[in-house]
Amino acid sequence: MNRTTTAHMAALITILIWGTTFISTKVLLRTFTPIEILFTRFAIGFVALMIFYPRRLQLTRRRQEWLFVAAGISGITLYYLLENIALTLTTASNVGVIVTIAPFFTALLSTLFLRAEKPKAPFYIGFVVALIGIILVSYNGSSTLALNPAGDLLAVLAAVTWSVYSILTRKISELGYNTVQTTRRVFFYGLVFMIPMLFLMDFHPKLAYFTSSVNLGNLLFLSLGASALCFVTWGIAVKRLGAVKTSVYIYLVPIVTVAASVLILHEPLTPVLIIGAAFTLVGLWLSETRLLERRKEALPE
């Protein structure tokens, strides 16, 4: 298996896990608040990465630290806070559709900051086709589309912040450091900037919450799988495939979520879901086809 295939597999594994996190989060929300889940999962994930690879990251240039600070703020603190708050103001379907526009913003930012050429026509065609499929999957034939401006805007901002994180991850990967070390550094800054939110939001976890095997199992899944493992595998994919090409895998998240709901929660599988999934897969394929004919990305240090 060559490095490119390995990178595609890393991106796919990441999405397969991230697509099921909504179910675990839904279970945990019966006991925990969103900020309690968020801080706990990344704190455990940080400790896990520290145990797995305890070697300290030594930067060759002090100014590189700002890349990790920005990545922690955008990809950990802001993205998840914006998404969680959006979920309290608008429907989960709206958020699920809106955040999948992240690859579009990633393509625009790549052109501006990664010296990449503009995406070709297949990327935009694939984006539109995939978005149609995602809408079908998310609303499953519903005749109404409820717009909630505040929540929907926050979901758009979440997509933008994830795009910023993807660009920063690409820049960090060019520095040549170990992916586990860089991910741990990003987690650290994400947690640091999350601390002020603990005093502003409802953060009062009780020890009794963690004694439940259901709570503990779902927390460990989110911490070790969706956080520690997936942020590393996502970093590996971005390092090899680039920020834009990796981001289009986000189109698959709603499909994985629906599949998990059918298998685990026994929700019905309708023709609309099947058609929507087909549109999304075609859109992904189109976006991956000659996605970008880019010059070699020579990034300044």
Residue, then its C-alpha position, 0 to 999 in steps of 0.5 A: m500500500n503506497r503513501t497516497t492510498t494510506a492517506h485516503m484510508a486514514a481520511l476514511i477511517t477518520i470520517l467513519i468514526w466522526g460520523t458516529t460521534f453524534i450518537s455518543t454525544k446524544v447519549l452523553l447529553r442526557t447527563f453532561t452539558p456540551i462544554e463538559i463533554l467537549f472539555t473532558r473528551f479533549a483532556i482525556g485525548f491529550v493525556a492519551l497522546m502524552i502516554f502514547y508518545p511522551r517525547r516533548l516537541q522541540l520547535t526549530r523556530r519560536r514563531q512556529e508556535w503561533l501556528f499551533v496556537a491558531a490551530g488549537i483555537s480554530g480546530i478545537t475551541l471555536y469549531y466545537l463551541l460554535e457547533n454545540i451552540a448552533l445545535t441549541l439554536t437550530t436543528a441538527s439537520n441544518v447544522g449537519v448540512i451547513v458544516t459540510i460546506a467546509p471543503f468549499f471554504t478550504a478551497l478558497l483559503s488554500t488558493l489564498f494562503l497555500r499558493a494553490e491554483k483555483p479548483k477546477a470545474p469538477f470540484y465545484i460540480g462535485f460540491v453541488v452534487a454532494l450538497i444535494g445528496i447531503i440535504l436529501v440525507s439530512y431532511n429525508g424527504s421532509s417538506t419543510l426547511a426550518l431556517n434559524p438565522a442565529g444558529d445557521l450563521l453559527a454553523v457557517l462560522a463553524a465551517v469557516t473555522w474548520s477550514v482555517y484549521s485545515i489550512l493550519t494543519r497543512k502548514i504544520s505538516e510542512l514543518g516535518y514534525n511527528t504528527v502525534q506530537t503536533t496533534r498533542r500541541v494543538f490539543f493543549y492550546g485548544l484546552v487552554f483557550m477553552i478554560p475561560m468558557l468553563f466559567l461562562m458556561d455550565f461546567h459542573p461535572k460530578l464524579a457520579y457521572f463517570t461511574s456509569s458504564v454507558n457514560l464512561g464507554n461513550l466518553l472513552f470513544l469520543s476521547l480516544g477514538a474521535s479525538a486522539l486517534c482521529f485528529v492524528t489520522w486526519g493530520i496524516a491525510v492532510k499531510r499527504l493529500g493536502a487540505v482541500k482533497t482531505s476536506v471533501y471526505i467531510y461529505l461522507v459524515p451525514i451518510v455515516t451518521v445515518a448508517a449508524s442510526v439505522l444499524i444502532l438506533h434501528e431508524p428506518l432506511t428510506p429510498v430518499l436516504i439511499i438516493g441522497a447517499a448516492f448523490t453524495l458519493v458521486g459528488l465526492w468522486l467528482s471532487e476527487t477527480r482531478l481536484l486540483e492541478r496545483r503547483k508544488e506547495a512551497l511554503p515559507e517557514 
